Amino acid sequence: MIKYPTLKTNRLILRGFRISDAPKIQKMAGIFEIADTTLNIPHPYPDGKAEEWIKSHEADYRKKTGIHFAITLESTAELIGAIGLMDIEQAHFRAEMGYWITKEFWNQGFATEAARAVVNYAFKDLNLERLFAQHFERNPASGKVLKKIGMKKEGILRSHIKKWGKYEDIVVYGILRSDTSNE
């Protein structure tokens, strides 16, 4: 098994997922509001899906195409969400960042804190040049997180995604290494 990096912030520890996290992931991701605001989380969340997802992480990390972190509270080690870099493109030094926080921990700054740590990791440790993130236009809270970490709104992709039978506009944000103080 590959040893994942661990990222620490004031209130959080970002670590690799464990199979033992699967029941909690299923419960948290199974909340309608979580699935509704993310592209790839189904609702209802099926049995076995969390284990399957966790098992895919090692291959992504080995191939250097993705890294997935469990967002846990430093004080209690409680799992409260997920954040990661997907579609890491080494040839272009870029990746997409995605995240979610379980509903009971919304509006407490945890997504922003975790996202800042992942941006720093991407630029310092992975030597990436660009990160981008996307959110449904109807989910402005996600856009606020991206603005707080220094991402700039780059545009809106109209009717770009079909989620649960309805077309969704997607807002795209990006940040460059030169936009940060990590140069």
Secondary structure as GFF3:
##gff-version 3
##sequence-region A 1 183
A	DSSP	beta_strand	7	8	.	.	.	ID=ss1
A	DSSP	beta_strand	12	15	.	.	.	ID=ss2
A	DSSP	three_ten_helix	19	21	.	.	.	ID=ss3
A	DSSP	alpha_helix	22	29	.	.	.	ID=ss4
A	DSSP	alpha_helix	32	36	.	.	.	ID=ss5
A	DSSP	alpha_helix	49	63	.	.	.	ID=ss6
A	DSSP	beta_strand	67	73	.	.	.	ID=ss7
A	DSSP	beta_strand	79	89	.	.	.	ID=ss8
A	DSSP	beta_strand	94	101	.	.	.	ID=ss9
A	DSSP	three_ten_helix	103	105	.	.	.	ID=ss10
A	DSSP	alpha_helix	110	124	.	.	.	ID=ss11
A	DSSP	beta_strand	130	136	.	.	.	ID=ss12
A	DSSP	alpha_helix	140	148	.	.	.	ID=ss13
A	DSSP	beta_strand	152	163	.	.	.	ID=ss14
A	DSSP	beta_strand	166	176	.	.	.	ID=ss15
A	DSSP	three_ten_helix	177	179	.	.	.	ID=ss16
###
